[in-house]
Amino acid sequence: PLPRFSGSSPRCPQLRGPPAAAVLRDGLLSQYDADSRSWQESYLVLLGDLTLQWFESEEALRKGYEPKGSTALSGYLLLSSASEYAESLLDLCRGLAGGSPFTDPPGEFLFFLYHPFRRHFCFCADSAASRQIWRAALGDGIRYRGTELQRRGSLEAEAFLEAVRFYRQERGHYGAGDHLLGPEPEILGNVLMEDLVPVLRSQVLPRISGSERRRQQLWLQFLQEVYTLILREISGEFEAFQREKEKLRAELEKKIRPDLDQMLTLKEQIASELRAAVQGAAESCCRRDVEPHLAGVTEELLRPLDAGVQAVRSLFAQRVDEMIGLARSSPGAVLQKELPALERTSWQPVAMQPCYEEAEVYRESLRGLEGRFGFRGVTGLVLGAQNLMQQLMQDATHTFQQLSRQRLAQATGRRQLARALAKVKERVLKKFDYDSGSVRQRFAREWLVQIFLPFLLKRLESGCKL
């Protein structure tokens, strides 16, 4: 039996995030300024709450000056070439001529942060290594902020995402796509912008004058201003609703409680009638259009995930082997520094990046699903797979730390210490293999529902929707 379809990507693990006040990454980067059409050096800081800030200089940061700007990373797409960035602009700037979005980069190590309705960032690092480190850190931020609701795993979050799904479904948009990434106000803003952009494109874009590049710039700025205004209004109303929620819940419970048994009975009767009405058409569509593709899509879902999980296993084993080697020469350092450092591995972006890159394969391997089944949720799929990898690393390092402290208290010499760590390692790896096997299968099942159920609903729409 397949799990019940939710409006979100499948529920993500309960990841433990970094301290909000921590600085995860900071340093100088060249940043393109669209207003002056020039490259300027900025000092960037990625905080533990996954907010990106930029300052005129490191000195401005040290003196406590306010940042020149900041942005939450949810909803952004991290791109590694000018061609990828230009391709992302095509649909958003439909009706405008293309062309280079910036001029004369100061070097070759470019990368981009793209959001359809927020400020875009064009960066240039001074080396390939610096670019790699920044991309890994920003990728962590985008993933963690973007899957906030899915990781919460509460009934309230599930109900919210389900309501958004039904809202879109009434307008003929089946499936969640990547609209449901980020906190609640951003999701509501994304859904509203989905309705607004076609209207704005027809009414506002023809009135923007100037060169094609200038029109593109003004159009993007206009969308950003609209989104900022919408987000401000939605956030205010959502906060007000949160304050009223408990009172509304209590009133609703008073209305529901006396008739609850009757309501549940009626619900089951209606569900039974609906099943009888749609079952034949649904089963026929599944046999004809879904079942022939299940095995192939399942394989495509599992292959990158299996590679990523094996990369996590290898990284964990490598870190523990290094610790065992150190235990033979400096046992005190293992207890004081290495064990706590091991548990932080899951939040070391460069170390985890080879694991996460395996999930990026989905962007190519599942590209055909959009044309065949209308699936547009590949970003959520990639982030969900990366979350799973990070969770497995967190669980393995945490379990190793707890078991090791028990064993180390009994070890009397260096050799005993090394043997104890080796035994704990083998025990944790066995648990890792068992846990990862079950979560990989569950992950594939849940994403099969995400891919095929919206397609099925769309096919059944003409005969079953009413």
Secondary structure, 3 states (H helix, E strand, C coil): CCCCCCCCCCCCCCCCCCCCCCEEEEEEEEEEECCCCEEEEEEEEEECCCEEEEECCHHHHHCCCCCCEEEECCCCEEECCHHHHHHHHHHHCCCCCCCCCCCCCCCCEEEEEECCCCCCEEEEECCHHHHHHHHHHHHHHHHHHHCHHHHHCCHHHHHHHHHHHHHHHHCCCCCCCCCCCCCHHHHHHHHHHHHHHHHHHHHCHHHCCCCHHHHHHHHHHHHHHHHHHHHHHHHHHHHHHHHHHHHHHHHHHHHHHHHHHHHHHHHHHHHHHHHHHHHHHHHHHHHHHHHHHHHHHHHHHHHHHHHHHHHHHHHHHHHHHHHHHHHCCCHHHHHHHHHHHHHCHHHCHHHHHHHHHHHCCHHHHCCHHHHHHCCCCHHHHHHHHHHHHHHHHHHHHHHHHHHHHHHHCCCCCHHHHHHHHHHHHHHHHHHHHHHHHHHHHHHHHHHHHHHHHHHHHHHHHHHHCC
